[in-house]
Amino acid sequence: MSKCCSFALIVVCALAGIASSGCIGGGDSYDITYGGQYYPEEFLMKGYEEVWGNVGITVDHILFSSGAEGNEALIAGRVDVNVGSDSKSIALFNALPDEALIIGTTQRGDRYTTIIPIDAAYASWDDLKGRTVAIRLGTGAESILRMFFEQEGYVWEDYNWVNMRIEDMTAALEGGQIAAFTAWEPTPGIAEAQGVGKVMRTYGDISIVPVCIHTTRSFAEENRDSLVRFMAAQLYKAELIKRNPERAAQLASDAAAARGIEVSPEAFLTIFERIDFTVSFDESVIDDMYQTAAFLLAEGKIKEIPTLVWDTSFVEEAQALLDSLDLSYE
């Protein structure tokens, strides 16, 4: 183990029934209870749940509406593994400094997108000055935009910000109530697939904002084989997106529809082509997270920068296991 010092239609209606895939701590026995989120790749795994059995593991795959809920569940011991964006990873390590452990990633890169109307004549943040633009305040979308504004010299107060639920953004853009919105997937992909909006900018060049897979050190020490198999399923998911994105998109769309969330295969296909779903990681990912932590500290969002702890060996062993299996991607 190495140690470094230094969705529009997302869910609110579906959240009434969350934890949507089952009840935490239910009667069934599983090797791992997994606290996922309403991310595109999580819907893919919901649409192809037999992947867990294919790698020899049973998993209770729960979908949370936010990384904060997932962190609370991991801290309380109600899940064994969870996922969270870089800011939520930083919060987790501040809450569990002696226990939190990163063992992989689920996505990174162009996770956040600014969408403008499909017929808009404007094309940059310079053109949007004085206009009404939507964002969900207090989220990673706000953080990445503030980082971008600081880097490029834009002034936050030059824009008329509307704190809007992401499930309302596409309709507000189509109706002309806003000139642009910035959100995470699948909302931008939905707006594009519906012909409502187009991409003005993505922000992977500002920060890769990785979504990390976390567990606790004590669980990792006692359940290594289960975690390796769990990570093999994560690797299979990422490989399926690469090798057969059309099938991956259909599986994800079907899984979302089963939960009352209408996201077309075309939207998922756009998303799968935009975001990097690499599971393996190295210190460059950790370094990016430290940069985010420094920004959050300067903004007064956190009180201290935690020490992040990670272990790449789970992914390495999982890749060897996956390579030994004859799994289809068709």
C-alpha positions in Angstrom: 0.0 0.0 0.0 1.4 3.4 -0.9 0.6 6.6 1.0 0.9 10.1 -0.3 1.6 12.9 2.1 1.4 15.6 0.9 -29.1 13.0 -13.6 -32.6 15.9 -16.2 -34.6 13.3 -15.4 -32.2 12.3 -12.8 -33.9 10.8 -10.2 -35.9 13.0 -8.0 -39.1 11.2 -8.8 -37.2 7.9 -8.5 -35.5 8.8 -5.3 -38.7 8.3 -3.3 -38.0 4.6 -3.6 -34.2 4.7 -3.0 -32.1 2.9 -2.1 -33.5 1.9 -5.4 -31.9 -1.4 -6.0 -32.8 -2.7 -2.6 -32.8 -2.0 1.0 -29.5 -1.4 2.8 -28.9 -4.2 5.2 -31.6 -6.4 3.8 -32.1 -10.0 4.6 -30.0 -11.4 1.7 -26.3 -12.2 2.2 -23.8 -10.6 -0.2 -20.1 -10.6 -0.5 -20.1 -6.8 -0.9 -22.7 -4.1 -0.3 -21.9 -1.4 -2.9 -23.0 2.2 -2.6 -23.0 3.5 -6.2 -24.6 6.7 -7.6 -26.8 7.7 -10.5 -23.9 7.8 -12.9 -24.1 6.5 -16.5 -21.8 3.6 -15.9 -23.8 2.5 -12.8 -26.9 2.1 -15.0 -24.9 -0.1 -17.3 -24.0 -2.3 -14.4 -27.6 -2.4 -13.3 -28.5 -3.5 -16.9 -26.0 -6.2 -16.8 -26.1 -7.4 -13.2 -25.0 -10.9 -14.1 -21.5 -9.5 -14.5 -21.1 -9.9 -10.7 -21.7 -13.7 -11.0 -19.4 -13.9 -14.0 -16.5 -12.9 -11.8 -17.6 -15.1 -8.9 -19.1 -12.6 -6.4 -22.5 -11.5 -5.1 -23.1 -7.7 -4.8 -25.9 -5.7 -3.4 -25.7 -2.7 -5.8 -27.4 0.3 -4.3 -27.8 3.6 -6.1 -27.5 6.8 -4.0 -28.6 10.2 -5.2 -25.3 11.9 -4.0 -21.8 11.2 -2.9 -22.6 12.6 0.5 -25.2 9.9 1.1 -22.7 7.3 0.0 -20.0 8.7 2.3 -22.5 8.6 5.2 -23.3 5.0 4.5 -19.6 4.0 4.3 -18.8 5.8 7.5 -21.7 4.1 9.3 -20.7 0.7 8.0 -23.9 0.3 6.0 -22.0 -0.3 2.8 -18.5 -1.8 2.2 -17.6 0.1 -0.9 -18.8 3.4 -2.4 -18.0 5.9 -5.1 -17.5 9.7 -5.0 -16.1 12.5 -7.0 -12.8 14.2 -5.9 -14.5 16.6 -3.5 -16.4 13.8 -1.9 -13.3 11.7 -1.7 -11.6 14.5 0.1 -14.5 14.8 2.5 -14.4 11.1 3.2 -10.7 11.2 4.1 -11.3 14.1 6.4 -14.0 12.0 8.1 -12.1 8.7 8.1 -8.4 9.6 8.1 -7.3 6.3 9.5 -9.6 4.0 7.5 -10.5 5.4 4.0 -8.8 3.8 1.0 -9.0 4.4 -2.7 -8.8 1.2 -4.8 -9.8 2.5 -8.3 -11.8 5.0 -10.3 -15.0 4.8 -12.3 -14.8 8.0 -14.5 -12.7 11.1 -15.1 -12.1 13.8 -17.7 -15.0 15.7 -19.4 -17.5 14.9 -16.7 -19.0 18.5 -16.6 -20.3 20.3 -19.6 -21.8 23.7 -20.4 -24.7 23.4 -22.7 -26.2 26.3 -24.8 -29.3 26.2 -27.1 -28.9 24.3 -30.3 -29.4 27.5 -32.4 -27.4 29.8 -30.1 -25.2 32.4 -31.9 -23.0 32.8 -28.8 -20.2 30.4 -28.2 -18.1 31.4 -25.1 -18.3 32.6 -21.5 -17.4 36.1 -22.9 -20.7 36.0 -24.9 -22.7 34.9 -21.8 -21.8 37.9 -19.6 -24.9 39.5 -18.2 -27.1 36.5 -19.2 -29.0 34.1 -17.0 -27.1 30.8 -16.6 -28.1 27.8 -14.5 -26.0 25.7 -12.2 -26.6 23.6 -9.1 -24.8 25.4 -6.4 -22.8 23.4 -3.9 -21.9 20.7 -6.4 -18.9 19.7 -8.3 -20.3 21.7 -11.3 -19.9 24.9 -9.3 -16.4 23.9 -8.1 -15.1 23.1 -11.6 -16.6 26.4 -13.0 -15.0 28.4 -10.2 -11.7 26.8 -10.9 -12.1 27.6 -14.6 -13.1 31.2 -13.9 -10.1 31.7 -11.6 -7.7 30.3 -14.2 -9.2 32.3 -17.1 -9.8 35.5 -15.2 -13.6 35.6 -15.5 -15.6 37.3 -12.7 -18.5 35.3 -11.1 -20.6 38.3 -10.5 -20.7 39.2 -14.3 -23.3 36.5 -14.7 -26.9 36.1 -13.5 -26.7 32.7 -11.7 -29.8 30.6 -11.1 -29.5 27.7 -8.6 -31.5 25.1 -10.5 -32.3 21.5 -10.1 -30.6 19.6 -12.9 -33.8 17.8 -13.8 -35.2 21.2 -14.8 -32.3 22.5 -16.9 -33.1 21.0 -20.3 -36.7 22.3 -20.2 -35.5 25.7 -19.0 -33.0 25.9 -21.8 -35.6 24.9 -24.4 -38.1 27.4 -23.0 -35.6 30.3 -23.1 -35.5 30.9 -19.4 -31.8 30.4 -19.3 -29.0 31.0 -21.8 -26.9 28.1 -20.7 -26.4 25.4 -18.0 -23.5 23.5 -16.6 -24.1 20.0 -15.3 -22.8 16.5 -15.0 -23.9 13.6 -17.1 -26.4 12.4 -18.1 -28.1 15.8 -18.2 -25.9 17.3 -21.0 -26.2 14.1 -23.1 -29.9 14.2 -22.7 -30.1 17.8 -23.9 -28.0 16.9 -26.9 -29.9 13.7 -27.8 -33.2 15.6 -27.6 -31.9 18.3 -30.0 -32.3 21.0 -27.4 -28.7 22.0 -26.8 -25.2 21.8 -27.9 -21.8 21.7 -26.1 -20.2 25.1 -25.5 -17.4 23.7 -23.3 -16.2 20.7 -21.3 -13.7 21.0 -18.4 -11.5 18.0 -18.4 -8.6 20.3 -19.2 -9.2 22.2 -16.0 -9.4 19.1 -13.8 -10.0 15.5 -14.5 -12.3 15.4 -11.4 -12.0 11.6 -10.9 -14.8 9.6 -9.4 -13.0 7.2 -7.0 -13.9 3.8 -5.6 -13.4 3.8 -1.8 -13.5 1.2 0.9 -12.0 0.9 4.4 -8.6 -0.4 5.1 -10.1 -2.9 7.6 -12.6 -4.3 5.0 -9.8 -4.5 2.4 -7.6 -6.5 4.7 -10.3 -9.0 5.6 -12.0 -9.3 2.1 -9.2 -9.1 -0.4 -10.5 -11.8 -2.8 -14.0 -10.3 -2.8 -12.6 -6.8 -3.6 -10.4 -8.2 -6.4 -13.5 -9.8 -8.0 -15.5 -6.7 -7.5 -12.8 -4.7 -9.3 -12.7 -7.3 -12.1 -16.4 -6.5 -12.7 -15.6 -2.8 -12.8 -12.9 -3.5 -15.4 -15.3 -5.5 -17.5 -17.8 -2.6 -17.4 -15.2 -0.2 -18.7 -14.0 -2.6 -21.4 -17.6 -3.2 -22.5 -18.1 0.6 -23.0 -14.9 0.6 -25.2 -15.6 -2.5 -27.2 -19.4 -2.4 -27.6 -20.6 1.1 -26.7 -24.0 0.5 -28.5 -24.8 -2.5 -26.4 -23.6 -0.7 -23.3 -25.8 2.3 -24.1 -28.9 0.0 -24.6 -28.3 -1.8 -21.4 -27.9 1.4 -19.5 -31.1 2.9 -21.1 -33.1 -0.2 -20.3 -31.9 -0.2 -16.7 -32.7 3.5 -16.3 -36.2 3.0 -17.8 -36.8 0.2 -15.3 -36.4 2.8 -12.6 -38.7 5.3 -14.2 -35.9 7.4 -15.6 -36.1 8.0 -19.4 -32.6 8.3 -20.9 -32.3 7.2 -24.5 -29.6 4.9 -25.8 -28.4 7.8 -28.0 -27.9 10.0 -24.9 -25.9 7.2 -23.2 -23.9 6.6 -26.3 -22.9 10.3 -26.4 -21.9 10.1 -22.7 -19.9 6.9 -23.2 -17.9 8.6 -26.0 -17.3 11.7 -24.0 -16.1 10.5 -20.5 -13.1 8.4 -19.7 -14.2 5.4 -17.7 -10.7 4.0 -16.9 -10.6 2.0 -13.7 -6.9 1.8 -13.2 -5.1 4.9 -11.8 -1.8 6.2 -10.7 -0.3 9.1 -8.7 -1.3 11.6 -11.4 -4.9 11.1 -10.4 -4.0 11.6 -6.8 -2.1 14.7 -7.6 -5.1 16.1 -9.4 -7.2 15.4 -6.3 -4.7 17.3 -4.1 -5.0 20.3 -6.4 -8.7 20.2 -5.9 -8.2 20.0 -2.2 -6.0 23.0 -2.2 -8.6 24.9 -4.2 -11.4 23.9 -1.7 -9.2 24.9 1.2 -8.6 28.4 -0.4 -12.3 28.7 -1.0 -13.1 27.9 2.6 -15.0 24.7 1.7 -12.8 22.4 3.8 -10.7 23.1 7.0 -7.7 21.0 6.0 -6.2 18.9 3.2 -6.3 15.3 4.2 -3.7 12.7 3.4 -5.0 10.4 0.7 -4.3 6.7 0.9 -4.6 4.4 -2.1 -3.7 0.9 -3.3 -3.4 0.0 -6.9 -2.8 -3.7 -6.4 -6.5 -4.5 -6.3 -6.9 -3.3 -9.9 -3.7 -5.1 -11.0 -4.9 -8.4 -9.5 -8.4 -7.8 -10.9 -7.0 -7.3 -14.4 -5.1 -10.6 -14.2 -8.3 -12.3 -13.1 -10.4 -10.7 -15.9 -7.8 -11.8 -18.5 -8.1 -15.4 -17.3 -11.9 -15.4 -17.9 -13.6 -15.9 -21.2 -16.2 -13.2 -21.0 -18.1 -12.0 -24.0 -18.5 -8.3 -25.0 -21.1 -9.0 -27.7 
